[in-house]
Amino acid sequence: MVIRKPILILLLAVLLAGCSRDDFRFQNDSDEAAAQTESIIRKDKRIKSAAVVLYEEKLLAGIRVETFSRYKKKKIASELKKKLEEQYPDMEVTVSADSKILYETNKLIDEGNKDKLGKEIDRLTSLLKEET
């Protein structure tokens, strides 16, 4: 009986921690302000998580959509791309709802290697153009 309370509290804490929604990551290595990008992405309730990298004249965004929106993820990605292109007309904007792009973009943010960032963004955009 004494051990049940701590186990119940621990289980409840783990359950609540798993429900946290804030999984948005942004890295800005350009001259542009990233606040507009962050507000556009956070306001869209269909987006569950995102990783965005701004580097020189390039913007790369990997997104994960909510469960019930997954059938429209290409449409959501294209709508977000249009909004970001309107906000940043002088930048090359790439938005993808592909899990691989989200994973790789998160990896770029974690590494923080600014020397290879341009090459890696080009590699990821070329991966998007490939048909598998």
Rosetta silent file (secondary structure, phi, psi, omega in degrees, C-alpha in Angstrom):
SEQUENCE: MVIRKPILILLLAVLLAGCSRDDFRFQNDSDEAAAQTESIIRKDKRIKSAAVVLYEEKLLAGIRVETFSRYKKKKIASELKKKLEEQYPDMEVTVSADSKILYETNKLIDEGNKDKLGKEIDRLTSLLKEET
SCORE:     score description
SCORE:     0.000 S_00000001
   1 L     0.000  -38.112 -178.451    0.000    0.000    0.000 S_00000001
   2 L   -69.403  -35.153 -176.998    2.839    2.387    0.822 S_00000001
   3 L   -79.265  -18.521 -177.428    4.614    1.732   -2.484 S_00000001
   4 H   -67.997  -38.063 -178.356    1.502    2.270   -4.620 S_00000001
   5 H   -63.384  -49.285  178.449    1.330    6.050   -4.065 S_00000001
   6 H   -62.861  -37.122  178.823    4.857    6.809   -5.324 S_00000001
   7 H   -66.237  -41.186  178.422    4.368    4.521   -8.315 S_00000001
   8 H   -64.500  -42.292  178.508    1.054    6.194   -9.129 S_00000001
   9 H   -65.728  -42.351  178.351    2.582    9.663   -8.845 S_00000001
  10 H   -63.604  -43.260  178.328    5.550    8.639  -11.016 S_00000001
  11 H   -62.568  -42.310  178.415    3.249    7.130  -13.633 S_00000001
  12 H   -64.949  -40.450  178.847    1.113   10.273  -13.693 S_00000001
  13 H   -64.439  -42.006  178.522    4.199   12.495  -14.048 S_00000001
  14 H   -65.548  -40.805  179.730    5.515   10.425  -16.967 S_00000001
  15 H   -63.582  -43.563  179.415    2.124   10.494  -18.642 S_00000001
  16 H   -69.826  -34.971  178.497    1.841   14.275  -18.340 S_00000001
  17 H   -67.287  -32.993  178.397    5.407   14.807  -19.535 S_00000001
  18 H   -71.595  -17.635 -178.789    4.656   12.776  -22.651 S_00000001
  19 L   -91.435    1.280  179.968    1.745   15.056  -23.493 S_00000001
  20 L   -65.461  140.668 -170.008    3.837   18.199  -23.756 S_00000001
  21 L  -102.489  -19.671 -170.311    3.324   19.828  -27.132 S_00000001
  22 L   -78.879   91.035  177.898    6.192   22.259  -27.472 S_00000001
  23 E  -127.461   51.303 -179.915    8.582   20.549  -29.868 S_00000001
  24 E  -110.279  127.070 -178.763    9.482   23.498  -32.073 S_00000001
  25 E  -125.496  136.421 -177.494   13.156   24.192  -32.760 S_00000001
  26 E  -133.867  139.237  174.122   14.588   27.170  -34.609 S_00000001
  27 E  -133.998  126.733 -177.687   18.127   28.091  -35.618 S_00000001
  28 E  -119.102  109.976  175.179   18.892   31.412  -37.234 S_00000001
  29 E  -119.256   33.299  179.732   22.265   31.897  -38.919 S_00000001
  30 L  -125.808 -178.950  178.876   21.105   34.572  -41.358 S_00000001
  31 L   -84.447   -9.891 -177.729   20.524   38.297  -41.303 S_00000001
  32 L   -79.007  153.345  174.916   16.725   37.808  -41.247 S_00000001
  33 L   -84.093  131.015 -175.778   14.620   37.935  -38.107 S_00000001
  34 L   -92.340    0.154 -177.632   13.215   34.528  -37.257 S_00000001
  35 H   -64.454  -36.767  179.232   10.399   35.781  -35.034 S_00000001
  36 H   -66.498  -40.709  178.678    7.948   35.909  -37.946 S_00000001
  37 H   -61.490  -45.787 -179.195    8.776   32.333  -38.912 S_00000001
  38 H   -62.236  -42.637 -179.287    8.289   31.142  -35.380 S_00000001
  39 H   -68.650  -37.833  178.795    4.917   32.868  -35.028 S_00000001
  40 H   -62.487  -44.884 -176.573    3.646   31.533  -38.391 S_00000001
  41 H   -72.804  -41.232 -178.778    4.538   27.949  -37.502 S_00000001
  42 H   -69.412  -28.266 -179.768    3.333   28.070  -33.892 S_00000001
  43 H   -73.412  -23.888 -179.067   -0.044   29.562  -34.879 S_00000001
  44 L   -78.250  110.480 -175.504   -0.856   26.665  -37.201 S_00000001
  45 L   -72.226  -13.150  179.841   -2.681   24.176  -34.974 S_00000001
  46 L   -79.762  -15.225 -177.283   -2.201   21.355  -37.496 S_00000001
  47 E   -92.467  124.129 -177.528    1.561   21.316  -36.897 S_00000001
  48 E   -88.307  -42.609  178.059    2.697   19.091  -34.050 S_00000001
  49 E  -151.967  158.759 -178.368    6.431   19.759  -34.213 S_00000001
  50 E  -154.323  151.089  172.831    8.882   21.593  -36.424 S_00000001
  51 E  -132.236  121.718 -174.324   12.580   22.159  -36.943 S_00000001
  52 E  -125.755  132.100  176.881   13.552   25.287  -38.878 S_00000001
  53 E  -123.482  124.802  172.795   17.010   26.397  -40.004 S_00000001
  54 E  -108.778  122.745 -178.428   17.657   29.816  -41.527 S_00000001
  55 E  -141.293  119.110 -178.353   21.073   30.063  -43.139 S_00000001
  56 L    47.943 -108.370 -177.581   22.186   32.917  -45.412 S_00000001
  57 L  -105.799   21.607 -175.593   19.613   32.904  -48.249 S_00000001
  58 E  -126.567  142.891  174.245   18.031   29.533  -47.386 S_00000001
  59 E  -129.718  120.771  179.621   15.200   28.474  -45.113 S_00000001
  60 E  -118.931  125.714 -179.677   14.672   24.781  -44.429 S_00000001
  61 E  -130.002  125.070  172.011   11.682   23.612  -42.390 S_00000001
  62 E  -108.624  129.185 -176.514   10.801   20.060  -41.472 S_00000001
  63 E  -125.366  155.004  170.691    7.358   19.661  -39.934 S_00000001
  64 E  -123.370  128.251 -176.268    5.277   16.918  -38.340 S_00000001
  65 E   -94.610  162.402  177.302    1.520   17.316  -38.570 S_00000001
  66 L   -60.529  160.190 -174.374   -1.168   16.250  -36.105 S_00000001
  67 H   -57.231  -46.821 -175.705   -2.467   12.701  -36.393 S_00000001
  68 H   -79.545   -6.002  177.360   -5.754   13.523  -38.074 S_00000001
  69 H  -101.214    2.523 -172.684   -4.075   15.887  -40.549 S_00000001
  70 H   -65.542  -22.824  178.869   -1.541   13.376  -41.843 S_00000001
  71 H   -76.456  -15.115 -179.988   -3.538   12.676  -44.999 S_00000001
  72 H  -113.551   23.714 -172.432   -3.210   16.352  -45.951 S_00000001
  73 H   -66.412  -32.112  176.808    0.427   16.818  -45.009 S_00000001
  74 H   -67.633  -38.596  178.518    1.591   17.787  -48.508 S_00000001
  75 H   -66.287  -42.523  178.273   -1.134   20.419  -48.691 S_00000001
  76 H   -62.828  -42.682  179.086   -0.218   21.756  -45.241 S_00000001
  77 H   -63.820  -40.132  179.901    3.464   21.900  -46.226 S_00000001
  78 H   -70.401  -36.470  176.275    2.677   23.787  -49.448 S_00000001
  79 H   -64.274  -42.682  178.541    0.429   26.271  -47.603 S_00000001
  80 H   -65.239  -38.851  178.091    3.170   26.884  -45.040 S_00000001
  81 H   -62.138  -42.017  178.268    5.717   27.295  -47.824 S_00000001
  82 H   -62.074  -43.173  179.282    3.546   29.970  -49.485 S_00000001
  83 H   -62.303  -43.302 -178.804    3.214   31.867  -46.195 S_00000001
  84 H   -70.465  -34.671  176.557    6.960   31.736  -45.593 S_00000001
  85 H   -66.624  -34.982  175.106    7.741   32.790  -49.175 S_00000001
  86 H   -66.038  -38.284 -178.879    5.477   35.819  -48.715 S_00000001
  87 H   -72.652  -38.295 -178.000    7.291   36.644  -45.485 S_00000001
  88 L  -124.471   78.371 -176.603   10.779   36.082  -46.954 S_00000001
  89 L   -68.894  -22.308 -177.770   10.636   36.814  -50.698 S_00000001
  90 L   -92.456    1.438 -178.950   14.425   36.968  -51.060 S_00000001
  91 L  -106.993  152.701  174.013   15.073   33.559  -49.473 S_00000001
  92 E   -86.556  108.675 -173.628   14.954   30.063  -50.965 S_00000001
  93 E   -99.298  130.416  175.661   12.230   28.395  -48.867 S_00000001
  94 E  -129.792  123.285  178.455   11.950   24.613  -48.495 S_00000001
  95 E  -127.457  134.193  179.870    9.221   23.042  -46.363 S_00000001
  96 E  -141.196  141.879  175.284    8.660   19.316  -46.005 S_00000001
  97 L   -98.523   12.710  179.144    6.360   17.119  -43.951 S_00000001
  98 L   -76.428  133.474 -177.743    8.686   14.155  -44.492 S_00000001
  99 H   -63.525  -34.131  179.682    9.898   12.583  -41.243 S_00000001
 100 H   -63.796  -40.991  179.312   13.412   12.117  -42.626 S_00000001
 101 H   -66.902  -41.921  177.218   13.755   15.852  -43.298 S_00000001
 102 H   -60.555  -44.627  179.445   12.486   16.676  -39.796 S_00000001
 103 H   -62.376  -47.559 -178.425   14.980   14.234  -38.303 S_00000001
 104 H   -66.461  -35.850  178.489   17.899   15.551  -40.362 S_00000001
 105 H   -68.121  -40.730  174.345   17.002   19.182  -39.610 S_00000001
 106 H   -60.972  -39.282  178.145   16.917   18.414  -35.890 S_00000001
 107 H   -64.173  -39.983  176.669   20.293   16.750  -36.290 S_00000001
 108 H   -61.479  -41.890  179.981   21.667   19.883  -37.988 S_00000001
 109 H   -66.379  -40.074 -179.825   20.446   22.026  -35.102 S_00000001
 110 H   -66.083  -41.010 -178.682   21.978   19.672  -32.530 S_00000001
 111 H   -67.473  -42.202  178.963   25.366   19.560  -34.263 S_00000001
 112 L    67.155   19.998 -179.852   25.603   23.332  -34.598 S_00000001
 113 L   -83.301   99.982 -175.533   28.337   23.014  -37.234 S_00000001
 114 L   -74.815  -19.281 -179.421   28.002   26.288  -39.168 S_00000001
 115 L   -68.063  -39.985 -176.413   30.773   25.399  -41.622 S_00000001
 116 L   -98.533    3.716 -173.042   28.844   22.535  -43.237 S_00000001
 117 H   -62.346  -43.043  179.472   25.357   23.979  -42.793 S_00000001
 118 H   -62.598  -43.820  179.253   25.006   25.295  -46.350 S_00000001
 119 H   -65.115  -39.868 -179.101   26.122   21.995  -47.894 S_00000001
 120 H   -68.440  -37.559  176.535   23.800   19.988  -45.650 S_00000001
 121 H   -64.747  -42.233  176.836   20.802   22.166  -46.522 S_00000001
 122 H   -62.366  -39.640  178.964   21.575   21.690  -50.226 S_00000001
 123 H   -63.996  -42.116 -179.613   21.851   17.928  -49.670 S_00000001
 124 H   -69.167  -36.733  177.565   18.487   17.811  -47.906 S_00000001
 125 H   -69.366  -32.623  176.320   16.743   19.868  -50.593 S_00000001
 126 H   -70.870  -32.032  175.182   18.155   17.521  -53.241 S_00000001
 127 H   -62.999  -35.245  179.073   16.797   14.565  -51.237 S_00000001
 128 H   -67.393  -31.824 -178.030   13.350   16.112  -51.474 S_00000001
 129 H   -78.831  -17.889  178.462   13.551   16.309  -55.244 S_00000001
 130 L   -71.910  146.214  174.221   14.411   12.608  -55.573 S_00000001
 131 L  -105.941  130.405 -178.531   11.621   10.201  -56.240 S_00000001
 132 L  -112.230    0.000    0.000   11.745    6.928  -54.377 S_00000001
